[in-house]
């Protein structure tokens, strides 16, 4: 793997790789990997810009809610995620108190 990814980015890739065919939305991913929006969404944007994620808008949002932006791994993203999974685990993500 040519690029080095942060532990947070690896966590996002792993979460998406756990359900590769399923479209996931940001809030759900943030809960899964314990990241706040200010960290998560820049990661999702970078991965999308690198061609590692596919994105779309929710087709039938629940009544009274706007459509959510959905994400899943592209073929290239799945390859990178499997390579990242083979690397030693990064240190746990620590949040300031």
Biopython code that builds the backbone (N, CA, C, O; Angstrom):
import numpy as np
from Bio.PDB.StructureBuilder import StructureBuilder

atoms = [
    (1, "UNK", "N", (0.867, -1.176, 0.000)),
    (1, "UNK", "CA", (0.000, 0.000, 0.000)),
    (1, "UNK", "C", (0.905, 1.228, 0.000)),
    (1, "UNK", "O", (1.727, 1.387, 0.903)),
    (2, "UNK", "N", (0.769, 2.081, -0.980)),
    (2, "UNK", "CA", (1.632, 3.238, -1.141)),
    (2, "UNK", "C", (1.337, 4.325, -0.114)),
    (2, "UNK", "O", (2.253, 5.023, 0.321)),
    (3, "UNK", "N", (0.089, 4.478, 0.277)),
    (3, "UNK", "CA", (-0.288, 5.555, 1.195)),
    (3, "UNK", "C", (-0.302, 5.050, 2.626)),
    (3, "UNK", "O", (-0.567, 3.878, 2.892)),
    (4, "UNK", "N", (-0.011, 5.959, 3.531)),
    (4, "UNK", "CA", (-0.161, 5.658, 4.951)),
    (4, "UNK", "C", (-1.447, 6.320, 5.408)),
    (4, "UNK", "O", (-1.713, 7.478, 5.088)),
    (5, "UNK", "N", (-2.230, 5.584, 6.147)),
    (5, "UNK", "CA", (-3.501, 6.095, 6.629)),
    (5, "UNK", "C", (-3.460, 6.244, 8.138)),
    (5, "UNK", "O", (-2.776, 5.493, 8.834)),
    (6, "UNK", "N", (-4.198, 7.219, 8.629)),
    (6, "UNK", "CA", (-4.309, 7.427, 10.072)),
    (6, "UNK", "C", (-5.107, 6.281, 10.684)),
    (6, "UNK", "O", (-5.838, 5.589, 9.975)),
    (7, "UNK", "N", (-4.973, 6.072, 11.992)),
    (7, "UNK", "CA", (-5.791, 5.049, 12.655)),
    (7, "UNK", "C", (-7.286, 5.295, 12.457)),
    (7, "UNK", "O", (-8.064, 4.348, 12.338)),
    (8, "UNK", "N", (-7.682, 6.558, 12.422)),
    (8, "UNK", "CA", (-9.092, 6.886, 12.220)),
    (8, "UNK", "C", (-9.558, 6.466, 10.828)),
    (8, "UNK", "O", (-10.648, 5.916, 10.672)),
    (9, "UNK", "N", (-8.729, 6.726, 9.820)),
    (9, "UNK", "CA", (-9.076, 6.344, 8.451)),
    (9, "UNK", "C", (-9.140, 4.830, 8.317)),
    (9, "UNK", "O", (-10.034, 4.302, 7.655)),
    (10, "UNK", "N", (-8.203, 4.132, 8.936)),
    (10, "UNK", "CA", (-8.221, 2.669, 8.906)),
    (10, "UNK", "C", (-9.485, 2.143, 9.574)),
    (10, "UNK", "O", (-10.072, 1.168, 9.106)),
    (11, "UNK", "N", (-9.908, 2.779, 10.665)),
    (11, "UNK", "CA", (-11.138, 2.361, 11.346)),
    (11, "UNK", "C", (-12.352, 2.540, 10.434)),
    (11, "UNK", "O", (-13.236, 1.684, 10.406)),
    (12, "UNK", "N", (-12.399, 3.642, 9.692)),
    (12, "UNK", "CA", (-13.512, 3.882, 8.762)),
    (12, "UNK", "C", (-13.489, 2.842, 7.641)),
    (12, "UNK", "O", (-14.530, 2.285, 7.293)),
    (13, "UNK", "N", (-12.318, 2.578, 7.079)),
    (13, "UNK", "CA", (-12.205, 1.557, 6.031)),
    (13, "UNK", "C", (-12.658, 0.192, 6.548)),
    (13, "UNK", "O", (-13.371, -0.534, 5.856)),
    (14, "UNK", "N", (-12.241, -0.150, 7.764)),
    (14, "UNK", "CA", (-12.623, -1.443, 8.342)),
    (14, "UNK", "C", (-14.129, -1.527, 8.564)),
    (14, "UNK", "O", (-14.737, -2.567, 8.311)),
    (15, "UNK", "N", (-14.731, -0.440, 9.035)),
    (15, "UNK", "CA", (-16.182, -0.438, 9.262)),
    (15, "UNK", "C", (-16.933, -0.628, 7.948)),
    (15, "UNK", "O", (-17.914, -1.370, 7.892)),
    (16, "UNK", "N", (-16.479, 0.033, 6.905)),
    (16, "UNK", "CA", (-17.122, -0.120, 5.597)),
    (16, "UNK", "C", (-16.867, -1.511, 5.016)),
    (16, "UNK", "O", (-17.743, -2.077, 4.362)),
    (17, "UNK", "N", (-15.681, -2.061, 5.247)),
    (17, "UNK", "CA", (-15.350, -3.392, 4.731)),
    (17, "UNK", "C", (-16.159, -4.480, 5.431)),
    (17, "UNK", "O", (-16.363, -5.558, 4.873)),
    (18, "UNK", "N", (-16.615, -4.207, 6.642)),
    (18, "UNK", "CA", (-17.410, -5.189, 7.369)),
    (18, "UNK", "C", (-18.749, -5.474, 6.714)),
    (18, "UNK", "O", (-19.308, -6.558, 6.883)),
    (19, "UNK", "N", (-19.260, -4.517, 5.976)),
    (19, "UNK", "CA", (-20.531, -4.680, 5.242)),
    (19, "UNK", "C", (-20.345, -4.049, 3.864)),
    (19, "UNK", "O", (-20.920, -2.997, 3.586)),
    (20, "UNK", "N", (-19.543, -4.682, 2.994)),
    (20, "UNK", "CA", (-19.078, -4.030, 1.766)),
    (20, "UNK", "C", (-20.148, -3.674, 0.740)),
    (20, "UNK", "O", (-19.973, -2.702, 0.005)),
    (21, "UNK", "N", (-21.230, -4.409, 0.662)),
    (21, "UNK", "CA", (-22.256, -4.115, -0.340)),
    (21, "UNK", "C", (-23.332, -3.173, 0.175)),
    (21, "UNK", "O", (-24.211, -2.755, -0.578)),
    (22, "UNK", "N", (-23.262, -2.844, 1.441)),
    (22, "UNK", "CA", (-24.305, -2.031, 2.069)),
    (22, "UNK", "C", (-23.931, -0.550, 2.032)),
    (22, "UNK", "O", (-22.797, -0.181, 2.336)),
    (23, "UNK", "N", (-24.889, 0.290, 1.658)),
    (23, "UNK", "CA", (-24.689, 1.736, 1.713)),
    (23, "UNK", "C", (-24.799, 2.158, 3.172)),
    (23, "UNK", "O", (-25.730, 1.757, 3.871)),
    (24, "UNK", "N", (-23.841, 2.972, 3.633)),
    (24, "UNK", "CA", (-23.825, 3.423, 5.027)),
    (24, "UNK", "C", (-23.855, 4.946, 5.045)),
    (24, "UNK", "O", (-23.312, 5.582, 4.142)),
    (25, "UNK", "N", (-24.474, 5.531, 6.043)),
    (25, "UNK", "CA", (-24.488, 6.987, 6.150)),
    (25, "UNK", "C", (-23.540, 7.427, 7.259)),
    (25, "UNK", "O", (-23.196, 6.650, 8.149)),
    (26, "UNK", "N", (-23.128, 8.684, 7.187)),
    (26, "UNK", "CA", (-22.080, 9.191, 8.051)),
    (26, "UNK", "C", (-22.355, 9.053, 9.534)),
    (26, "UNK", "O", (-21.474, 8.633, 10.285)),
    (27, "UNK", "N", (-23.555, 9.396, 9.975)),
    (27, "UNK", "CA", (-23.863, 9.323, 11.406)),
    (27, "UNK", "C", (-23.678, 7.899, 11.925)),
    (27, "UNK", "O", (-23.118, 7.691, 13.001)),
    (28, "UNK", "N", (-24.146, 6.934, 11.161)),
    (28, "UNK", "CA", (-24.011, 5.520, 11.538)),
    (28, "UNK", "C", (-22.534, 5.122, 11.616)),
    (28, "UNK", "O", (-22.119, 4.461, 12.569)),
    (29, "UNK", "N", (-21.745, 5.520, 10.622)),
    (29, "UNK", "CA", (-20.315, 5.219, 10.632)),
    (29, "UNK", "C", (-19.624, 5.865, 11.822)),
    (29, "UNK", "O", (-18.784, 5.247, 12.476)),
    (30, "UNK", "N", (-19.986, 7.117, 12.100)),
    (30, "UNK", "CA", (-19.397, 7.814, 13.237)),
    (30, "UNK", "C", (-19.647, 7.084, 14.541)),
    (30, "UNK", "O", (-18.759, 6.995, 15.389)),
    (31, "UNK", "N", (-20.848, 6.564, 14.705)),
    (31, "UNK", "CA", (-21.174, 5.782, 15.906)),
    (31, "UNK", "C", (-20.347, 4.498, 15.953)),
    (31, "UNK", "O", (-19.835, 4.123, 17.008)),
    (32, "UNK", "N", (-20.219, 3.825, 14.806)),
    (32, "UNK", "CA", (-19.475, 2.559, 14.753)),
    (32, "UNK", "C", (-18.003, 2.729, 15.107)),
    (32, "UNK", "O", (-17.427, 1.877, 15.783)),
    (33, "UNK", "N", (-17.397, 3.811, 14.660)),
    (33, "UNK", "CA", (-15.952, 3.988, 14.858)),
    (33, "UNK", "C", (-15.622, 5.033, 15.920)),
    (33, "UNK", "O", (-14.453, 5.351, 16.142)),
    (34, "UNK", "N", (-16.643, 5.561, 16.570)),
    (34, "UNK", "CA", (-16.483, 6.536, 17.651)),
    (34, "UNK", "C", (-15.716, 7.779, 17.193)),
    (34, "UNK", "O", (-14.761, 8.212, 17.838)),
    (35, "UNK", "N", (-16.157, 8.341, 16.067)),
    (35, "UNK", "CA", (-15.572, 9.582, 15.563)),
    (35, "UNK", "C", (-16.658, 10.637, 15.454)),
    (35, "UNK", "O", (-17.802, 10.341, 15.109)),
    (36, "UNK", "N", (-16.287, 11.851, 15.749)),
    (36, "UNK", "CA", (-17.220, 12.968, 15.608)),
    (36, "UNK", "C", (-17.222, 13.459, 14.165)),
    (36, "UNK", "O", (-16.319, 13.158, 13.385)),
    (37, "UNK", "N", (-18.249, 14.215, 13.834)),
    (37, "UNK", "CA", (-18.441, 14.681, 12.455)),
    (37, "UNK", "C", (-17.234, 15.453, 11.929)),
    (37, "UNK", "O", (-16.877, 15.301, 10.760)),
    (38, "UNK", "N", (-16.601, 16.271, 12.756)),
    (38, "UNK", "CA", (-15.468, 17.081, 12.320)),
    (38, "UNK", "C", (-14.252, 16.268, 11.920)),
    (38, "UNK", "O", (-13.390, 16.758, 11.192)),
    (39, "UNK", "N", (-14.172, 15.035, 12.386)),
    (39, "UNK", "CA", (-13.105, 14.120, 11.989)),
    (39, "UNK", "C", (-13.578, 13.195, 10.878)),
    (39, "UNK", "O", (-12.855, 12.955, 9.911)),
    (40, "UNK", "N", (-14.788, 12.678, 11.019)),
    (40, "UNK", "CA", (-15.302, 11.674, 10.089)),
    (40, "UNK", "C", (-15.508, 12.208, 8.675)),
    (40, "UNK", "O", (-15.034, 11.602, 7.714)),
    (41, "UNK", "N", (-16.206, 13.330, 8.534)),
    (41, "UNK", "CA", (-16.564, 13.787, 7.188)),
    (41, "UNK", "C", (-15.358, 14.189, 6.345)),
    (41, "UNK", "O", (-15.372, 13.930, 5.141)),
    (42, "UNK", "N", (-14.316, 14.805, 6.901)),
    (42, "UNK", "CA", (-13.119, 15.022, 6.072)),
    (42, "UNK", "C", (-12.479, 13.708, 5.605)),
    (42, "UNK", "O", (-11.962, 13.633, 4.490)),
    (43, "UNK", "N", (-12.512, 12.674, 6.456)),
    (43, "UNK", "CA", (-11.991, 11.365, 6.046)),
    (43, "UNK", "C", (-12.821, 10.818, 4.888)),
    (43, "UNK", "O", (-12.270, 10.347, 3.893)),
    (44, "UNK", "N", (-14.140, 10.881, 5.018)),
    (44, "UNK", "CA", (-15.011, 10.384, 3.947)),
    (44, "UNK", "C", (-14.785, 11.155, 2.647)),
    (44, "UNK", "O", (-14.784, 10.564, 1.567)),
    (45, "UNK", "N", (-14.595, 12.461, 2.745)),
    (45, "UNK", "CA", (-14.344, 13.269, 1.540)),
    (45, "UNK", "C", (-13.011, 12.887, 0.894)),
    (45, "UNK", "O", (-12.931, 12.763, -0.328)),
    (46, "UNK", "N", (-11.963, 12.700, 1.703)),
    (46, "UNK", "CA", (-10.659, 12.314, 1.141)),
    (46, "UNK", "C", (-10.734, 10.942, 0.470)),
    (46, "UNK", "O", (-10.207, 10.751, -0.626)),
    (47, "UNK", "N", (-11.388, 9.992, 1.133)),
    (47, "UNK", "CA", (-11.508, 8.654, 0.552)),
    (47, "UNK", "C", (-12.310, 8.688, -0.745)),
    (47, "UNK", "O", (-11.993, 7.972, -1.695)),
    (48, "UNK", "N", (-13.344, 9.516, -0.782)),
    (48, "UNK", "CA", (-14.143, 9.667, -2.003)),
    (48, "UNK", "C", (-13.298, 10.288, -3.113)),
    (48, "UNK", "O", (-13.320, 9.811, -4.248)),
    (49, "UNK", "N", (-12.557, 11.344, -2.795)),
    (49, "UNK", "CA", (-11.718, 12.016, -3.793)),
    (49, "UNK", "C", (-10.635, 11.098, -4.350)),
    (49, "UNK", "O", (-10.213, 11.262, -5.495)),
    (50, "UNK", "N", (-10.183, 10.131, -3.549)),
    (50, "UNK", "CA", (-9.163, 9.175, -4.002)),
    (50, "UNK", "C", (-9.771, 7.989, -4.752)),
    (50, "UNK", "O", (-9.048, 7.100, -5.202)),
    (51, "UNK", "N", (-11.098, 7.977, -4.885)),
    (51, "UNK", "CA", (-11.755, 6.898, -5.606)),
    (51, "UNK", "C", (-11.945, 5.632, -4.790)),
    (51, "UNK", "O", (-12.212, 4.569, -5.349)),
    (52, "UNK", "N", (-11.809, 5.732, -3.470)),
    (52, "UNK", "CA", (-11.936, 4.556, -2.616)),
    (52, "UNK", "C", (-13.359, 4.335, -2.121)),
    (52, "UNK", "O", (-13.685, 3.261, -1.616)),
    (53, "UNK", "N", (-14.205, 5.353, -2.264)),
    (53, "UNK", "CA", (-15.607, 5.237, -1.862)),
    (53, "UNK", "C", (-16.509, 5.610, -3.024)),
    (53, "UNK", "O", (-16.168, 6.450, -3.856)),
    (54, "UNK", "N", (-17.669, 4.966, -3.064)),
    (54, "UNK", "CA", (-18.764, 5.369, -3.943)),
    (54, "UNK", "C", (-19.750, 6.125, -3.066)),
    (54, "UNK", "O", (-19.904, 5.805, -1.887)),
    (55, "UNK", "N", (-20.414, 7.121, -3.628)),
    (55, "UNK", "CA", (-21.388, 7.889, -2.858)),
    (55, "UNK", "C", (-22.684, 8.040, -3.643)),
    (55, "UNK", "O", (-22.694, 8.005, -4.874)),
    (56, "UNK", "N", (-23.758, 8.205, -2.915)),
    (56, "UNK", "CA", (-25.061, 8.468, -3.510)),
    (56, "UNK", "C", (-25.919, 9.146, -2.449)),
    (56, "UNK", "O", (-25.537, 9.229, -1.281)),
    (57, "UNK", "N", (-27.073, 9.625, -2.868)),
    (57, "UNK", "CA", (-28.034, 10.196, -1.928)),
    (57, "UNK", "C", (-29.124, 9.175, -1.654)),
    (57, "UNK", "O", (-29.497, 8.407, -2.541)),
    (58, "UNK", "N", (-29.626, 9.163, -0.453)),
    (58, "UNK", "CA", (-30.728, 8.287, -0.058)),
    (58, "UNK", "C", (-31.937, 8.550, -0.955)),
    (58, "UNK", "O", (-32.307, 9.703, -1.178)),
    (59, "UNK", "N", (-32.547, 7.490, -1.466)),
    (59, "UNK", "CA", (-33.661, 7.622, -2.402)),
    (59, "UNK", "C", (-34.977, 7.884, -1.677)),
    (59, "UNK", "O", (-35.710, 8.799, -2.051)),
    (60, "UNK", "N", (-35.283, 7.119, -0.670)),
    (60, "UNK", "CA", (-36.545, 7.263, 0.064)),
    (60, "UNK", "C", (-36.270, 7.578, 1.527)),
    (60, "UNK", "O", (-36.324, 6.679, 2.367)),
    (61, "UNK", "N", (-35.976, 8.828, 1.850)),
    (61, "UNK", "CA", (-35.705, 9.156, 3.257)),
    (61, "UNK", "C", (-36.975, 9.012, 4.094)),
    (61, "UNK", "O", (-38.084, 9.100, 3.567)),
    (62, "UNK", "N", (-36.808, 8.792, 5.396)),
    (62, "UNK", "CA", (-37.984, 8.745, 6.267)),
    (62, "UNK", "C", (-38.754, 10.062, 6.172)),
    (62, "UNK", "O", (-38.155, 11.112, 5.938)),
    (63, "UNK", "N", (-40.068, 10.016, 6.352)),
    (63, "UNK", "CA", (-40.871, 11.247, 6.276)),
    (63, "UNK", "C", (-40.348, 12.324, 7.232)),
    (63, "UNK", "O", (-40.019, 12.053, 8.387)),
    (64, "UNK", "N", (-40.283, 13.540, 6.717)),
    (64, "UNK", "CA", (-39.837, 14.665, 7.535)),
    (64, "UNK", "C", (-38.337, 14.801, 7.663)),
    (64, "UNK", "O", (-37.862, 15.677, 8.386)),
    (65, "UNK", "N", (-37.574, 13.956, 6.981)),
    (65, "UNK", "CA", (-36.113, 14.035, 7.052)),
    (65, "UNK", "C", (-35.544, 14.291, 5.660)),
    (65, "UNK", "O", (-36.081, 13.797, 4.668)),
    (66, "UNK", "N", (-34.472, 15.055, 5.584)),
    (66, "UNK", "CA", (-33.830, 15.244, 4.275)),
    (66, "UNK", "C", (-33.073, 13.972, 3.879)),
    (66, "UNK", "O", (-32.741, 13.164, 4.746)),
    (67, "UNK", "N", (-32.797, 13.784, 2.594)),
    (67, "UNK", "CA", (-32.017, 12.614, 2.168)),
    (67, "UNK", "C", (-30.609, 12.661, 2.766)),
    (67, "UNK", "O", (-30.015, 13.729, 2.909)),
    (68, "UNK", "N", (-30.095, 11.491, 3.108)),
    (68, "UNK", "CA", (-28.741, 11.394, 3.661)),
    (68, "UNK", "C", (-27.772, 11.001, 2.549)),
    (68, "UNK", "O", (-28.143, 10.348, 1.573)),
    (69, "UNK", "N", (-26.529, 11.416, 2.727)),
    (69, "UNK", "CA", (-25.464, 11.040, 1.813)),
    (69, "UNK", "C", (-24.983, 9.659, 2.246)),
    (69, "UNK", "O", (-24.678, 9.449, 3.420)),
    (70, "UNK", "N", (-24.914, 8.721, 1.313)),
    (70, "UNK", "CA", (-24.557, 7.340, 1.621)),
    (70, "UNK", "C", (-23.201, 6.993, 1.017)),
    (70, "UNK", "O", (-22.808, 7.539, -0.014)),
    (71, "UNK", "N", (-22.491, 6.077, 1.675)),
    (71, "UNK", "CA", (-21.136, 5.702, 1.277)),
    (71, "UNK", "C", (-20.991, 4.185, 1.279)),
    (71, "UNK", "O", (-21.631, 3.490, 2.068)),
    (72, "UNK", "N", (-20.139, 3.678, 0.382)),
    (72, "UNK", "CA", (-19.681, 2.291, 0.439)),
    (72, "UNK", "C", (-18.343, 2.220, -0.287)),
    (72, "UNK", "O", (-17.991, 3.119, -1.051)),
    (73, "UNK", "N", (-17.606, 1.146, -0.041)),
    (73, "UNK", "CA", (-16.302, 0.992, -0.666)),
    (73, "UNK", "C", (-16.440, 0.739, -2.159)),
    (73, "UNK", "O", (-17.322, -0.002, -2.591)),
    (74, "UNK", "N", (-15.566, 1.356, -2.941)),
    (74, "UNK", "CA", (-15.443, 1.019, -4.359)),
    (74, "UNK", "C", (-14.571, -0.238, -4.441)),
    (74, "UNK", "O", (-14.082, -0.717, -3.418)),
    (75, "UNK", "N", (-14.376, -0.769, -5.631)),
    (75, "UNK", "CA", (-13.495, -1.933, -5.794)),
    (75, "UNK", "C", (-12.082, -1.593, -5.318)),
    (75, "UNK", "O", (-11.439, -2.391, -4.637)),
    (76, "UNK", "N", (-11.608, -0.402, -5.683)),
    (76, "UNK", "CA", (-10.277, 0.022, -5.233)),
    (76, "UNK", "C", (-10.249, 0.178, -3.717)),
    (76, "UNK", "O", (-9.261, -0.175, -3.073)),
    (77, "UNK", "N", (-11.325, 0.702, -3.149)),
    (77, "UNK", "CA", (-11.409, 0.870, -1.701)),
    (77, "UNK", "C", (-11.413, -0.454, -0.969)),
    (77, "UNK", "O", (-10.805, -0.577, 0.094)),
    (78, "UNK", "N", (-12.093, -1.452, -1.526)),
    (78, "UNK", "CA", (-12.110, -2.781, -0.911)),
    (78, "UNK", "C", (-10.709, -3.379, -0.900)),
    (78, "UNK", "O", (-10.312, -4.026, 0.069)),
    (79, "UNK", "N", (-9.960, -3.161, -1.979)),
    (79, "UNK", "CA", (-8.587, -3.650, -2.053)),
    (79, "UNK", "C", (-7.708, -2.970, -1.006)),
    (79, "UNK", "O", (-6.939, -3.628, -0.306)),
    (80, "UNK", "N", (-7.829, -1.650, -0.908)),
    (80, "UNK", "CA", (-7.047, -0.900, 0.081)),
    (80, "UNK", "C", (-7.449, -1.306, 1.497)),
    (80, "UNK", "O", (-6.589, -1.436, 2.369)),
    (81, "UNK", "N", (-8.743, -1.507, 1.733)),
    (81, "UNK", "CA", (-9.213, -1.902, 3.064)),
    (81, "UNK", "C", (-8.657, -3.264, 3.453)),
    (81, "UNK", "O", (-8.291, -3.468, 4.611)),
    (82, "UNK", "N", (-8.586, -4.199, 2.510)),
    (82, "UNK", "CA", (-8.039, -5.519, 2.840)),
    (82, "UNK", "C", (-6.540, -5.434, 3.107)),
    (82, "UNK", "O", (-6.026, -6.143, 3.972)),
    (83, "UNK", "N", (-5.833, -4.573, 2.371)),
    (83, "UNK", "CA", (-4.410, -4.361, 2.641)),
    (83, "UNK", "C", (-4.217, -3.732, 4.012)),
    (83, "UNK", "O", (-3.325, -4.132, 4.760)),
    (84, "UNK", "N", (-5.044, -2.755, 4.345)),
    (84, "UNK", "CA", (-4.937, -2.084, 5.645)),
    (84, "UNK", "C", (-5.244, -3.051, 6.779)),
    (84, "UNK", "O", (-4.643, -2.959, 7.850)),
    (85, "UNK", "N", (-6.175, -3.978, 6.558)),
    (85, "UNK", "CA", (-6.536, -4.949, 7.591)),
    (85, "UNK", "C", (-5.378, -5.898, 7.887)),
    (85, "UNK", "O", (-5.289, -6.442, 8.987)),
    (86, "UNK", "N", (-4.491, -6.098, 6.915)),
    (86, "UNK", "CA", (-3.358, -6.995, 7.103)),
    (86, "UNK", "C", (-2.219, -6.339, 7.880)),
    (86, "UNK", "O", (-1.308, -7.027, 8.342)),
    (87, "UNK", "N", (-2.264, -5.030, 8.025)),
    (87, "UNK", "CA", (-1.218, -4.314, 8.757)),
    (87, "UNK", "C", (-1.415, -4.486, 10.256)),
    (87, "UNK", "O", (-2.520, -4.796, 10.701)),
    (88, "UNK", "N", (-0.350, -4.286, 11.049)),
    (88, "UNK", "CA", (-0.516, -4.327, 12.505)),
    (88, "UNK", "C", (-1.527, -3.270, 12.939)),
    (88, "UNK", "O", (-1.606, -2.187, 12.358)),
    (89, "UNK", "N", (-2.288, -3.604, 13.963)),
    (89, "UNK", "CA", (-3.301, -2.669, 14.448)),
    (89, "UNK", "C", (-2.658, -1.405, 14.991)),
    (89, "UNK", "O", (-1.674, -1.477, 15.727)),
    (90, "UNK", "N", (-3.204, -0.247, 14.635)),
    (90, "UNK", "CA", (-2.689, 1.005, 15.201)),
    (90, "UNK", "C", (-3.085, 1.113, 16.667)),
    (90, "UNK", "O", (-3.973, 0.409, 17.147)),
    (91, "UNK", "N", (-2.404, 2.007, 17.358)),
    (91, "UNK", "CA", (-2.772, 2.249, 18.756)),
    (91, "UNK", "C", (-4.203, 2.739, 18.824)),
    (91, "UNK", "O", (-4.679, 3.394, 17.897)),
    (92, "UNK", "N", (-4.898, 2.429, 19.914)),
    (92, "UNK", "CA", (-6.287, 2.900, 20.042)),
    (92, "UNK", "C", (-6.373, 4.412, 19.941)),
    (92, "UNK", "O", (-5.450, 5.136, 20.314)),
    (93, "UNK", "N", (-7.491, 4.862, 19.433)),
    (93, "UNK", "CA", (-7.748, 6.289, 19.305)),
    (93, "UNK", "C", (-8.105, 6.829, 20.683)),
    (93, "UNK", "O", (-9.052, 6.361, 21.315)),
    (94, "UNK", "N", (-7.349, 7.808, 21.140)),
    (94, "UNK", "CA", (-7.623, 8.397, 22.452)),
    (94, "UNK", "C", (-8.248, 9.766, 22.266)),
    (94, "UNK", "O", (-7.795, 10.570, 21.452)),
    (95, "UNK", "N", (-9.273, 10.008, 23.021)),
    (95, "UNK", "CA", (-9.926, 11.320, 23.005)),
    (95, "UNK", "C", (-9.508, 12.089, 24.240)),
    (95, "UNK", "O", (-9.396, 11.520, 25.326)),
    (96, "UNK", "N", (-9.276, 13.382, 24.076)),
    (96, "UNK", "CA", (-8.979, 14.188, 25.261)),
    (96, "UNK", "C", (-10.190, 14.210, 26.190)),
    (96, "UNK", "O", (-11.339, 14.154, 25.752)),
    (97, "UNK", "N", (-9.901, 14.292, 27.454)),
    (97, "UNK", "CA", (-10.988, 14.296, 28.454)),
    (97, "UNK", "C", (-11.749, 15.585, 28.459)),
    (97, "UNK", "O", (-12.688, 15.745, 29.239)),
]
sb = StructureBuilder()
sb.init_structure("model")
sb.init_model(0)
sb.init_chain("A")
sb.init_seg("    ")
for serial, (resi, resn, name, xyz) in enumerate(atoms, 1):
    if name == "N":
        sb.init_residue(resn, " ", resi, " ")
    sb.init_atom(name, np.array(xyz, "f"), 0.0, 1.0, " ", f" {name:<3s}", serial, name[0])
structure = sb.get_structure()
